[in-house]
Amino acid sequence: MDKYFELMILGSIFLLGSCFSTVSSMENPLELHHDETITVLFSDSSTMQDEKAYYDALLELKNHYPTEMPFLLIIDADERDAIRYFNIEHFPTMLVITGDHEDLRMEGILSKDEILGHLVEVYRLESEAMINTHLAFNHTYKTPLSYDQ
């Protein structure tokens, strides 16, 4: 009887041990070079209408600065490792990342002009009359993070 009890306890320990999160030991799922800049849009396909302004802003920038735009990566809400690593809590969320440093984080529903203003500044692009926007650094802009752990 004691052997069955010991086996049950050991089995429980192994089973419960696999439930602990491995966030702290997780590596950056994007595997960027230390000087490479990338734009990442975390998207939820069930709320695509909320992301329209992000796509419109990116297309407008791409049309006006075709050679100066960093690579764009769209990550779906199903990509749990990336969402956990970058601490994504709201959709849509856009990050501009250079290596392991977060240059910009925009979360939630924003206007196209707000998104353009933030991206023009973080990409250090020449502001044109066509992209005439007042930079709205309100509650939507968060302090950049660093993912060095």
N, C-alpha and C positions, 0 to 999 in steps of 0.2 A: 504494500500500500504506500509506503514511503517513497518508493521509486516512482510511482505514478504521480505523487504529489510534487516531487522534485522535477520530473519531466514537465508537469503542467506549469510550474513556476518558471523554469528555463524557457519554455515555449512562449510564455507571456512576455518575458523580458526581451526576447528576440523580436517578437511581434511589435511590442510597443516601442522598441528602440528604432524601428524603421519609420516611425511616425514623426520623429523630430525633424525640424526644418534644417536644411543645409545652406541657408542663405549666406552665413558668414564665410563659408568656404567656397562659395560659388565664384567662378571666374566670369569675366566679361564675355557675354555670348556673342559680341560683335567682332572680337579679335581685330581691333584697329591698331595701326601703327601709331607711335606716340605723337606724330605731327599730322596725322590724317584727320580731316574734318568731315563729319557726316551729319546729315539731317535725318532724324528718325521720327516718323509719325506712328504713334500707337493708335490703332484703329479698332473700332468695334463695328462689325458689319450690321449689327442690329440697330445702330444709330448713325448710319451714313449721312443722313440729312444734317446732322450736327457738324460734320466735317467739311462741308462744301466750301466754307470760307478759307480753310487751310489749303485745299486743292486749288482754289481760285488764286490765292496769293502766290503759291508756288509756281503756277503756270505763268502768272504775270511776270514774276521775277525771271523765270527761265526765258521768256520771250525777250526781255530787255537786257539780260545779262547771260547769254547762252554759254559763255566760257567760264564764268566766274562762280557758278552755282556748285556747291558741294554735292556729293553723291546723296541721293535720297533713298531711304529704306523705309518700307511700310511694314509694320509688325502687327499682326492680328491679335485680338484679345485672347485667342487660344494659346498663344506662345507664353505659357506660364513662367518659364525660366527667365526670359527677358523682362517680363513685367515685374517679377519679384526682384530681380537684380537692380532695375532702375527705379524701383519703388513707385510704380504707376498705380494711382488710385482713381483717376478720372479719365474718361475717354471723351473726346480726343485729347491726347497729350503729344506735344511736339518738343523734341529735344534737339539741340545742336551740340554735338560732342566733338572735341578734339582730343584724340587719345583717350585717356581716362578722365578728362576734365569736362564737366558739363558747362558749356558756354551760355546756354539759354534753355529755359523750360517754360512752355506755355501750356496751360491746362484749361479744358472746358471750351465753351462756346465763346468765340471772339469774332469781331468783325474782320473783314478782309484788310481794312486799313490798319487796324491794330497789329495784325500778324505781319503785314508788310513793313510797318515801322520797326518792329522788333528785329525782323530778319535783315533789313537793310543795315541796321546798326551792327548786329552781330557779325554779318558777313563783310562789313566795312565797304559797302558799295557806294558809288557816287549817287547821290540823290538827284533824281531827275524831276522835272516839273510834273510829269505824268504820275509819279509816285509821291505826290504831295500829300503828306499825312502828318498829323500832329502825333508825336509819339505818346502813347497813352500808357505810361508806366504806372498802372494802378495795381489793384489786388491780383491781377492775372500774372504779373511777373514775379518770379521767385528767385531767391539768391541761388546762383549756380552752385552745384555740388561737385565734389571730387570723388571718384570711385576707387581711389587707391585704398586698399585694405590690407 
